């Protein structure tokens, strides 16, 4: 009785592994871009929620002043979380009150950690809902990031 063993040859295995390696090499940059964009969207949503918290503060105090920690006008917010994502975990953005007056404010989400690789830099939002970016890459415009 003759015993037949079916198996892949060494060349077939190497060929298959090389195809898998090429697919991974091509898809990894796209995957990384998608992760950066997803974290940016999370920061955008957090900035909008932060703006709502500032509006609540204005309704209660008739001013945007004093919304920071210990009643400060700028810096770390006292009316909202200072890190994104809001649910905890590794922080990707830091939220601050960039400027604040009696009836105006500008909020900023600054990338930290792995998110500093994002071309958009810091995201801003003011009391009128005007969206902006700072510290962005060359040629990057607001509509690319918001």
C-alpha positions in Angstrom: 0.0 0.0 0.0 1.4 3.3 -1.1 1.0 6.3 1.3 0.4 9.6 -0.3 1.1 12.8 1.6 -0.4 16.0 0.2 1.4 19.2 1.3 2.4 22.6 0.0 5.8 23.0 -1.5 8.2 25.4 0.0 7.9 27.7 -3.1 4.1 27.8 -2.7 4.4 28.8 1.0 7.0 31.5 0.2 4.9 32.8 -2.7 1.8 33.0 -0.4 3.7 34.8 2.4 5.1 37.3 0.0 1.6 38.2 -1.3 0.3 38.6 2.3 3.3 40.8 3.1 2.6 43.0 0.1 -1.1 43.4 1.0 -0.1 44.4 4.6 2.4 46.9 3.4 -0.1 48.5 1.1 -3.0 48.6 3.6 -1.2 49.7 6.7 -0.9 53.4 5.8 -4.6 53.6 4.9 -5.5 51.9 8.2 -3.3 54.4 10.1 -5.0 57.3 8.3 -8.4 56.0 9.2 -7.4 55.8 12.8 -6.2 59.4 12.8 -9.4 60.6 11.2 -11.6 58.6 13.6 -9.8 60.2 16.6 -10.2 63.6 15.0 -13.9 63.1 14.6 -14.1 62.2 18.3 -12.3 65.4 19.1 -14.8 67.4 16.9 -17.7 65.8 18.7 -16.1 66.6 22.1 -15.5 70.2 21.0 -19.2 70.6 20.1 -20.2 69.1 23.5 -17.7 71.4 25.2 -19.4 74.4 23.4 -22.7 73.2 24.8 -21.2 73.2 28.3 -19.9 76.7 27.7 -23.4 77.9 26.7 -24.9 76.3 29.9 -22.2 78.2 31.8 -23.2 81.4 30.1 -26.9 80.9 30.9 -26.1 80.3 34.6 -23.5 83.1 34.9 -24.5 85.6 32.1 -20.8 85.4 31.1 -18.3 83.0 29.6 -15.7 84.1 32.1 -14.8 81.7 34.9 -15.5 78.5 33.0 -11.9 77.2 33.7 -10.7 75.2 36.6 -11.0 77.2 39.9 -12.8 80.0 38.0 -10.0 80.7 35.6 -10.9 82.3 32.3 -8.6 80.2 30.1 -6.8 76.9 30.2 -8.1 73.6 31.5 -11.9 73.6 31.5 -13.8 73.4 34.8 -17.2 72.9 33.0 -16.2 69.9 30.9 -13.6 67.1 30.6 -10.1 68.1 29.5 -9.2 64.9 27.7 -10.6 63.1 24.6 -11.9 60.4 24.4 -14.4 61.4 27.1 -14.9 57.8 28.3 -11.3 57.4 29.4 -8.5 55.4 27.9 -5.5 56.7 26.3 -5.9 60.5 25.6 -5.7 61.6 22.0 -6.6 65.3 22.4 -6.5 67.8 25.2 -9.3 70.3 25.4 -8.7 73.9 26.6 -10.4 77.3 26.7 -8.0 79.2 24.4 -9.6 82.6 24.9 -12.5 83.8 26.9 -14.2 87.2 27.4 -17.6 88.3 28.8 -19.4 87.2 25.6 -16.9 85.3 23.4 -14.8 82.2 23.7 -12.5 80.0 21.6 -12.1 76.4 22.5 -9.2 74.3 21.3 -8.5 70.6 20.9 -4.7 70.0 20.8 -3.5 66.5 19.6 -1.3 64.5 22.0 0.2 61.1 21.9 -0.2 59.2 18.6 -2.5 61.9 17.3 0.3 64.4 16.8 0.9 62.7 13.5 -2.4 64.1 12.2 -1.9 66.8 9.5 -4.7 68.9 10.9 -3.0 70.0 14.1 -5.2 71.7 16.7 -9.0 72.1 16.1 -10.7 75.3 17.3 -14.4 76.3 17.8 -15.7 79.6 18.9 -19.1 80.9 20.3 -20.4 81.5 16.9 -19.7 78.0 15.8 -16.9 79.0 13.5 -14.5 76.1 13.1 -10.8 76.5 12.6 -7.4 74.8 12.7 -4.0 75.8 13.9 -0.5 74.3 13.7 -1.6 72.3 10.6 0.5 71.0 7.8 1.3 73.0 4.7 -1.7 73.3 2.3 -4.2 71.9 4.8 -7.5 73.9 5.0 -10.4 73.9 7.5 -12.7 71.9 5.2 -10.1 69.0 5.1 -10.2 68.7 8.9 -13.8 69.5 9.9 
